[in-house]
């Protein structure tokens, strides 16, 4: 794991607590952020978020994320731009959010915390 990734994981831990990372055979790192608080309108008060950090990080940008497989909107509907999907290189299932950056990734500015800002902003949008 690169020094940049290690440092940014520590920053995530300062913000979110027990953040875990696991190196995968492909060189990808699976990051797990437990107990991410959700606003009203979701079926749960919190969820675990998982995302993949590609081997070329920080020059390769992050894309998409997974929440708990059973997460739904409070009315039981499946959230927009999501589907049940396996997390690559694992046996774990999750609710995959096809969610992407709306502005270009800048490896001199953007971090794992930047990505979690994108994720938490998506989760604030209860749809």
C-alpha positions as a Python dict, from the first residue, in 0.01 Angstrom:
ca = {
    (1, 'X'): (0, 0, 0),
    (2, 'X'): (141, 339, -96),
    (3, 'X'): (226, 604, 161),
    (4, 'X'): (-40, 833, 15),
    (5, 'X'): (-308, 567, 52),
    (6, 'X'): (-197, 484, 407),
    (7, 'X'): (-205, 854, 506),
    (8, 'X'): (-549, 907, 350),
    (9, 'X'): (-687, 596, 523),
    (10, 'X'): (-572, 744, 853),
    (11, 'X'): (-755, 1066, 769),
    (12, 'X'): (-1071, 863, 700),
    (13, 'X'): (-1030, 688, 1036),
    (14, 'X'): (-1008, 1025, 1211),
    (15, 'X'): (-1337, 1121, 1050),
    (16, 'X'): (-1532, 791, 1046),
    (17, 'X'): (-1374, 566, 1309),
    (18, 'X'): (-1310, 199, 1236),
    (19, 'X'): (-1229, 223, 862),
    (20, 'X'): (-1086, -104, 728),
    (21, 'X'): (-886, -172, 413),
    (22, 'X'): (-805, -496, 237),
    (23, 'X'): (-559, -547, -47),
    (24, 'X'): (-702, -753, -331),
    (25, 'X'): (-516, -983, -573),
    (26, 'X'): (-551, -730, -858),
    (27, 'X'): (-376, -457, -659),
    (28, 'X'): (-707, -288, -582),
    (29, 'X'): (-780, -193, -221),
    (30, 'X'): (-1127, -248, -77),
    (31, 'X'): (-1212, 22, 179),
    (32, 'X'): (-1492, -39, 430),
    (33, 'X'): (-1643, 251, 625),
    (34, 'X'): (-1889, 123, 888),
    (35, 'X'): (-2180, 306, 1049),
    (36, 'X'): (-2220, 591, 801),
    (37, 'X'): (-2518, 787, 933),
    (38, 'X'): (-2815, 826, 700),
    (39, 'X'): (-3085, 1094, 706),
    (40, 'X'): (-3453, 1016, 747),
    (41, 'X'): (-3604, 859, 440),
    (42, 'X'): (-3385, 548, 435),
    (43, 'X'): (-3482, 207, 573),
    (44, 'X'): (-3194, 219, 824),
    (45, 'X'): (-3027, 486, 1038),
    (46, 'X'): (-2679, 391, 915),
    (47, 'X'): (-2504, 171, 660),
    (48, 'X'): (-2161, 36, 583),
    (49, 'X'): (-2005, 191, 273),
    (50, 'X'): (-1751, 1, 63),
    (51, 'X'): (-1551, 130, -231),
    (52, 'X'): (-1257, 20, -441),
    (53, 'X'): (-932, 211, -471),
    (54, 'X'): (-769, 125, -806),
    (55, 'X'): (-397, 36, -827),
    (56, 'X'): (-318, 364, -1006),
    (57, 'X'): (-455, 576, -721),
    (58, 'X'): (-432, 873, -669),
    (59, 'X'): (-392, 928, -1043),
    (60, 'X'): (-674, 682, -1114),
    (61, 'X'): (-1004, 818, -982),
    (62, 'X'): (-1255, 643, -761),
    (63, 'X'): (-1593, 540, -902),
    (64, 'X'): (-1910, 384, -760),
    (65, 'X'): (-1966, 242, -411),
    (66, 'X'): (-2164, -22, -222),
    (67, 'X'): (-2395, 8, 80),
    (68, 'X'): (-2555, -271, 285),
    (69, 'X'): (-2736, -512, 56),
    (70, 'X'): (-3068, -468, 239),
    (71, 'X'): (-3067, -86, 233),
    (72, 'X'): (-3378, 63, 74),
    (73, 'X'): (-3571, 386, 81),
    (74, 'X'): (-3810, 408, 377),
    (75, 'X'): (-4101, 324, 143),
    (76, 'X'): (-3928, -1, 42),
    (77, 'X'): (-3821, 117, -303),
    (78, 'X'): (-3475, 56, -445),
    (79, 'X'): (-3270, 376, -458),
    (80, 'X'): (-3208, 543, -794),
    (81, 'X'): (-2896, 425, -980),
    (82, 'X'): (-2851, 121, -755),
    (83, 'X'): (-2872, -256, -788),
    (84, 'X'): (-2773, -570, -601),
    (85, 'X'): (-2422, -654, -711),
    (86, 'X'): (-2122, -851, -590),
    (87, 'X'): (-1822, -652, -474),
    (88, 'X'): (-1542, -751, -715),
    (89, 'X'): (-1285, -1001, -588),
    (90, 'X'): (-1500, -1085, -284),
    (91, 'X'): (-1794, -1310, -203),
    (92, 'X'): (-1977, -1012, -53),
    (93, 'X'): (-2300, -874, -196),
    (94, 'X'): (-2394, -511, -161),
    (95, 'X'): (-2627, -246, -290),
    (96, 'X'): (-2413, -102, -569),
    (97, 'X'): (-2455, 266, -644),
    (98, 'X'): (-2355, 363, -995),
    (99, 'X'): (-2247, 704, -880),
    (100, 'X'): (-1972, 907, -1042),
    (101, 'X'): (-1788, 1233, -999),
    (102, 'X'): (-1946, 1533, -1164),
    (103, 'X'): (-1619, 1726, -1183),
    (104, 'X'): (-1278, 1598, -1296),
    (105, 'X'): (-1067, 1408, -1042),
    (106, 'X'): (-755, 1598, -945),
    (107, 'X'): (-489, 1382, -772),
    (108, 'X'): (-330, 1698, -631),
    (109, 'X'): (-654, 1797, -458),
    (110, 'X'): (-881, 1495, -422),
    (111, 'X'): (-847, 1227, -154),
    (112, 'X'): (-1038, 935, -4),
    (113, 'X'): (-1214, 1195, 211),
    (114, 'X'): (-1315, 1382, -105),
    (115, 'X'): (-1473, 1060, -232),
    (116, 'X'): (-1654, 1004, 98),
    (117, 'X'): (-1793, 1358, 64),
    (118, 'X'): (-1936, 1249, -274),
    (119, 'X'): (-2081, 934, -115),
    (120, 'X'): (-2235, 1111, 184),
    (121, 'X'): (-2380, 1379, -44),
    (122, 'X'): (-2545, 1103, -251),
    (123, 'X'): (-2689, 947, 64),
    (124, 'X'): (-2834, 1286, 166),
    (125, 'X'): (-3030, 1271, -158),
    (126, 'X'): (-3299, 1028, -49),
    (127, 'X'): (-3413, 904, -389),
}
